Amino acid sequence: MMINPEVQNFPFWRHLDTAWQERLDASVRRADYAAGQEVRGNGSECLGVLMLLSGRMRVYISAEDGREATIYRLGQGEICVLSASCTMPDIHYDVQIQAMEDSSALILPTPVFARLIRENIYVENYAYRSATEHFSDIIQAIEQLLFQTLEQRLVSFLLDEAASQNSDELHVTQEQTARAIGSAREAVTRALKKLSQEGLIRLFRGGVELLDRKELYSRV
């Protein structure tokens, strides 16, 4: 039987017996998402384990007043187990996922993953370790929503994006920025213009260029 080589990139693949490898290969589905599309919304059903093949996604939480805070970002080849947190009774993270650009992913359905956790101790350990590793990210996101100013959240986002893209020239719209930091677009526009007037960034159509990282870091 020919196994899809992409499926073999799941980190627990080599710990599965032949029967489970074949079952996994038969169960996994591919999904494509457009930039800005919700992959998993607030209160939606458990998605399953997601492995990003191409593009970028953000995993975030939202407050009742509509504010959002990005927990972390997914890049090519990375796995999101929190999208299947319903399979782990001790984990209660209600996260949302959004495609930041056109993206493709493999999704291991929830029922299959839930059975795999019950039958394979290594997969169970991997799932809980992966989920708990992001606990500090969730706490940090909550702190940003509660205690940081708009400028601090904005600068943190820009610096994180620069690190993620390994570039000072960021192709991210003001609408995307506003959603990522849980603020209104008009407020973000004013904050960006202020930073631009201070010579810390340069605004261009559809993006931002960081000009003074050292000073930006001092603002966080």
N, C-alpha and C positions, 0 to 999 in steps of 0.2 A: 504493500500500500504506500502510495506517495504522500508524504506529509508536507504540508505547506511550510516552507522554511521560515516564514515570518512567525508562525506559531511557536517555533522552537526557541524564540527569543524571550518567552516568558521565563522569569528567573528560576522558577521551580520545575522547569521542564525535565531536567536530568534526574530529578528525584521521583519521577513518575514511572510506573511500570508500563509495558507496551500497551496493555489494554487501556490504561488511562490516557496515554499519549494519543491513541487513536480516537478515543472518546472526546478528548479536548479538541483535536483537529476537526472533528465532525461538528462540534458545538459552536466553535468560535465564529462570529460573523464580522464582516467588515462594514464600517459606516463612514460616510463622508459628510463633512459639515462645512458650511459657508462661514466666512468671517462674520463674527457677531452672533452667530446662532447659538441658542441655548442647547447644551448637550444634556444637562440635567438641571431642571428647574427646582424652585423651592417647593417642597412637599410632594415632588413627583416620585414615582415608584423607583425602587432600587434598580440601578442601571446594570450592575455587574462590573467586573474588573475591566478596566480600560487600559490598553497599551497604545500609545500614540505612535503612528507610523510616519507621519509628516505633519508639518504645521506647528502651531503653538496653541495651548489652551491655558486658561486660568481657573484655579479652584478658589472659590470665595464663599464668604458668609454674608448674610444680610440682616440688618436690624428691622424691627417692626416699622420704623419710620421711613424705610426705603433705602437707608444708607448701606453701602457695600464696602467690604474690605477684602482684598485679595490675600489668600493664605499662602499660596505658592503657585508657580507656573509649571506646566508640563512641556517638555521639549521632545524631540524625536527620540523614540526608543524608551521613553520613561513610562512607568506604570502608575496608575491611580487605583489604590485599593479602597480609598474612602468612598468611591462611587458604588461600592458593594458593602458598605458598612452594616447594612441590614442583616447580613449573614453572620455578623459577630455580635452576640447579645450584650457584651460588655462595652461596646463602642456605640456612642449615641451622637455622632457628628452629622448634622444635617447640612451637608455642603452642596453648593451649586457649581456647575461647570459651564464655561462658555468658551467657544472657539475664538481666539484672538485673530486668527487668519484662517484661510482655507486649510482644512485639516482632514486627515484620514486616520482611522483608528481601528484596532481589533477589539472586540468586546466579548468577553467570556461571560455568558449569561449567569444570572444570580443562582438559579437552581443547581446548575452544574458546579459552580464554585462552592456553594453551601455543602453539597455532598462531598466535594473534594476535601474541604476543611475537616469534615467529620472523619474521613477515611485516611487522611495522610497527615501525620503529625508535623512533618516539615512544612507543608503548605499552611497549616494552622499557625505555626510559629512565625512564618514569613508574613502572613496577613496581619497578625497582631503587632509584630515588630514594626511593620511599615506604617500601620495606623498610628501607633503611639509615637513614632518618630516625628509626626507632624503635629503632635499636641502643643509643643512650644510655638509652632507657627500659628496655631489657632489662638493661643493666648496673646501673642503679639498683635494679631489682627484685631482682637477685641480691644486691646489697649489703644491701638491707633484710633479706633472709632470713638472711644470714650475720652481719651486724654490728650491726643495730639491736635494741634491747630491744623487748619486747612493747608497752610504753607508747608508744615512739617510732613503731612501726608503726601502732598504733591511732590516735594523734593525727594522723599523716600521712594516714591513710585518711579520717578525719573532715574534715580541712581540705580534702582533695581533693574529697570529696563535696560539701562546702559550696560550693566554687568551681564545681564542675560543675553543681550544681542552682541556683546563685545564691541560696542561702537558708541561714539558720542552723538551720532546722528540717528535719531529715533523716528521711525515712521509710525507714529501713533497719533490719532486725531484727538481733538479736545473732548469730543463726546466719549471716546473710549477711555480717556484719562479720567473724566468725571465719573464714569461708571466704576472704574477700577478703585477709586479712592472714596466712593460714596458721597459725592457732592453734586451740586447743580453745575451744569455746563457754564452758566454765566459767571458763577463764582470762580471756577477754574480759569476761565478766560481772563478775568481780572488779575488773578494771582500769577498767571503766566506772563501777562504784560508787565507786571511789576518786576518780576525776575528778569525779564528782557531789558527793561529800562535800567536795571542795575548792572547790566552787562554780564549776567551769569548764564544766560541762555540766548539762543537765537531762534526766533520763530519763523517757520516757513510753511507753505501750504501743505497740510497733511502731516506735519511733524515738528520736532523740536531738536535743536542741537545744543549739547551741553558745552559751555565755554570755560567754566571755572569749577571743576569738580571739588577742589579743596574748599572753596567757600560754600558750595552747596552742602558738603558734608557737615560743615559747621552749623548749618541751619537745622539739621535734624535733631 
